[in-house]
Amino acid sequence: MAVLEIYSHPVDQRYKASLCSSATFFVIAAFLFTLFAPFIIVFWSEGLWLKTAFYREQPTVQFKHQMLLLVDTQDEASYLAWSTYQNFNQLQQQHLRIPLVKTREEDNNRDGKYDMLHFSVSVPVLATESVFGVKLILLFDYRLYRFSSLRMETMAYIEHTSPLSGSEFIADGELRLRLKMPLSHKALDTRYDTAVINGDSVFSSDYQLSKIFSDYISRNVSTYFECRYPVWQRGPSSSETFLIRGTVRYPEELLVYVPGFFQVMVWAWVQYLSSSSFSSTS
């Protein structure tokens, strides 16, 4: 049998208390607890303020066609040298040896950014000279755009020594980014858009590797060449040349940066709301 609703009447109950009653203090305390408890929980858990954030970006890298080469021969006093800096070459005197240099950059995925550099350096050597090591510095223009705007001159240092004389050295590796502190989220950072090697200097001390590396390592942002599998070909130099060839790849990097004000506030608001919901259900 169907049941019909004949009459309904809402009941409105009001509870009143004086301003200084215990009920008033209880309501105020409950309101303050609901408002500030989530803030305190999230704050002490160090999850309220977003101090650093991460993102991935492939840098825009371009070879500057600048390099410095040192080739170790029979003894410590014997070496061959060459660079794209005229002042450095003038300081080398009998150690100067002009190589044949070939370079080519490739954009494999056609996204407008170079993905790698192929290089080949053929150093002429005499029949009486044997090569036991190489030191090569390649210079690049390095840029980031997505969250952090950065532009700087960086280098890839390629080095190898062997107790046995060689005819060829092959290096295939990656140009990796080294960060000592998070990147900024705003403005264009050009602090390190300066020459790694002072090519205008006429003093030999400015071209010493120890001086170059000391200045470079003091940067908060720099790059390094990572080559896990270098190949040293033993034997005398063929065709009176020592060949240095390799590939420098420009991989995507995981970057750490300091987020902006609005990103910090959005993150804090989300954390506060989630803690508020948890406190209310509890």
HELIX and SHEET records of a PDB file:
HELIX    1   1 SER A   22  TRP A   44  1                                  23    
HELIX    2   2 GLN A   86  GLN A   92  1                                   7    
HELIX    3   3 GLN A   93  HIS A   95  5                                   3    
HELIX    4   4 SER A  204  TYR A  207  5                                   4    
HELIX    5   5 LEU A  209  ILE A  217  1                                   9    
HELIX    6   6 SER A  238  GLU A  240  5                                   3    
HELIX    7   7 PHE A  261  THR A  281  1                                  21    
SHEET    1   A 2 ALA A  53  GLU A  57  0                                        
SHEET    2   A 2 GLU A 253  TYR A 257 -1                                        
SHEET    1   B 5 TYR A  79  SER A  83  0                                        
SHEET    2   B 5 THR A  60  ASP A  72 -1                                        
SHEET    3   B 5 VAL A 131  LEU A 144 -1                                        
SHEET    4   B 5 SER A 149  LEU A 179 -1                                        
SHEET    5   B 5 LEU A 188  ASP A 189  1                                        
SHEET    1   C 5 TYR A  79  SER A  83  0                                        
SHEET    2   C 5 THR A  60  ASP A  72 -1                                        
SHEET    3   C 5 VAL A 131  LEU A 144 -1                                        
SHEET    4   C 5 SER A 149  LEU A 179 -1                                        
SHEET    5   C 5 VAL A 221  GLU A 226 -1                                        
SHEET    1   D 5 TYR A  79  SER A  83  0                                        
SHEET    2   D 5 THR A  60  ASP A  72 -1                                        
SHEET    3   D 5 VAL A 131  LEU A 144 -1                                        
SHEET    4   D 5 SER A 149  LEU A 179 -1                                        
SHEET    5   D 5 VAL A 231  ARG A 234 -1                                        
SHEET    1   E 7 TYR A  79  SER A  83  0                                        
SHEET    2   E 7 THR A  60  ASP A  72 -1                                        
SHEET    3   E 7 VAL A 131  LEU A 144 -1                                        
SHEET    4   E 7 SER A 149  LEU A 179 -1                                        
SHEET    5   E 7 THR A 241  ARG A 249  1                                        
SHEET    6   E 7 MET A 116  PRO A 124 -1                                        
SHEET    7   E 7 LEU A 100  GLU A 106 -1                                        
END                                                                             
